[in-house]
């Protein structure tokens, strides 16, 4: 049986536009006052296009930041919005990230410093935002929107240091709980309590 709330939500989706020119399907935007806010269309309860898969993930991450009283950095928000447009098949290159967000970094070691800025931004989005940003070996990035996509990246990242694996587990737990349970089981199968006790990490 469908209740009134469910029926209203379905009517909203059915009547809503195919895209939102205010938030581009993210459900969040940067306000004229310079802060991240919920799309005004959603705030007013008006028909709104269904959020993109990446938009839903970003919404969850930002909601988590708000709960923890962490300010949403506008640059990182813009990077997250950019990455939500890419996929494993078509990742966002490091060059594009530099050109859009870190081209201002100059100096003698500009290229290295720009590369480091991208690395730090991706690390921040993963560790603080708990945003499942995946990476290809060629330096491309995207946001995983389902457990299968995330799992394929994890399989390539299992050779990383334990600190990285810890972050991967936290990302899985925040975004793909069932997959996180499987990761935990695999960890104990691979390492076991004796190995983990001896670890220097």
N, C-alpha and C positions, 0 to 999 in steps of 0.2 A: 504494500500500500504506500502511495506517495503522499507525503505530508505537504502542507502549504508552502513551507520554506523551500523544500526540494523543487516543487513545481515552479515557484517563483524564480529560483536560480536557473532552472532549465529555460524558462521563458526569456530571462535576461541574456543567456548565452545565445539562444536562437535569434533574438532580436538585435543582438549586439553587432557592431561593425566588424569587418574582417581584420582591421588593424587600428591601433590607437596612435594618433599623431603626437600625443603628449608623452607617452612612455615607451612607445615602440614595442609593446607586448611584454615589457618587463614588470609593469605594475608599480614601478617606482620611478621617480625622476628627480633632477636637481631643480629646486625651486628658484624663483627670481631672487630670493634672499640668500641663496648659496648653501642650501642644506638639502639632504636627501629626504624626500617625503613620499607618501603614498600618492599615486596618480590622482589628480583632482576628480577625474571621472568616477573613479572607485569611491572616493571620499563622499561624493554627492549621491552615490547609489544609482548612478545612471548605467544604462547598458554599456558593457565593455567587452572588447574582444577577449577571448580566452588567452591567458598568459602563455607565452612560449615555454617550452620545456626548460630552457635555460633561465627564463624569467622566474619560474617557480623555485628553482634552486637558489637563485640570488635573493629572492624574497625571504626564503627560509634563513639564509645566512645573515641578512640584514636584521631580520627579526631577532635572531640570536644575539647580535651585537647590541641592539636596543635593550634587550633583557639584561645584558651584562653591563649596561651603562657605558658602552664603548662608542666613542664618536665615529661616525661613518666618514672616513676620509674620501673626499671627492675624487681624487686621482685614482684611488683604488676602485672606487665605484665605477668610474668611467672605464677602467681596464676590464672590470668584470663584465660590464655591458658589452664591450668589444668582443671579449672572448666568447660570450654567449651566442655570437653569430657564427662561430666556427665549430668544426666537428673533427673527429679522428681522421676522417678521410681528407678533410681540408682544414688543417690546423692554422692558427694565426702565427705567422713567422716572428721570430725575435726582431727582425728588421722592422716590421710594421709596428711593433710595440715601441721600439726606439723612436721611430719617426713620429709617432703620434703623441708620445708621452715623455720621452727622455732626450729629444734632440737638443735641448738647451744645455745639456751637459757637455762642456768643452774641455779644453786643456790638452796637455801633451798626451795623456793616456785616455783621450775621450772615448775611443771605441771600447776599451776595457772597462772604463767606469760606467758606460752606458749598459754594457752587458751585465755588469754587477748590479746595476739598478733594476734591470728586468728580473734577475734572479731573486733579489730581495723582495720585489713586489709579489712575485709568484709565491715565495715562501710565506709572506705575510698573509696573502689570501688563503693559503692552505692552513697555516697554523693558528691564525687569529680569527679569520672569517669562517674557517672550516668549510671553505668552498672547494669542491672536488676538481681542482685544476689539474688536468693531465698534461703530459709532455711527450713529444716524440723524440727520438734520438737525434733528429736533425734540428732540434730547437724550436719546434712548433708547439703551440698550446691551444687547449680548448677546455670547456667545462663538461664533465661527464654528466649526462642526464638520466642514465639508468644503470642498474647494477652490472649489466653485461658489458657496457662500454667501460665502466670503472674497473671491472674485473680484468679486462684485457690489458689495461694499463698496469694494474697491480702485478700481473704475471711478468711484465717486463721490468718492474721496479723491485722485485723481490731480492735482487742482488745488492740493493743499496744498503747503507749502514743502518743499524738498528734504530737510530734516531729518526731516520726517514720512515722506517717501517712503523714506528710508533705514531707518526703523523698520519700515515695512510690508514691505520686502524681508527684513529679519531675521526678522520674524514668519512670512513665507511660507517661508523657508528652514528654520526650526525645525519648522514644522507641516505644510507642503504643499510639499515639495521640487520636484516637477515644475512646480508653478505658479510657484515662485521662478525657475526657469530661464527660463520664458516672460517673466516680469517683467524679467529681466536683458536678454533679447533686445529687448524693447520699449523699454527705457530707452536702449539704444544707437541704436535706430532713431529715437527721438524727439529725443535730444539730441546724440548722437555725441561723439566725443572732443574735437572743437574747442570745442563748446558747453560741455562739462563743464569744460574747462581755464579758460574765461573766467568761470565761475560765481563769484559772491562768497560762496557758501555753502560 
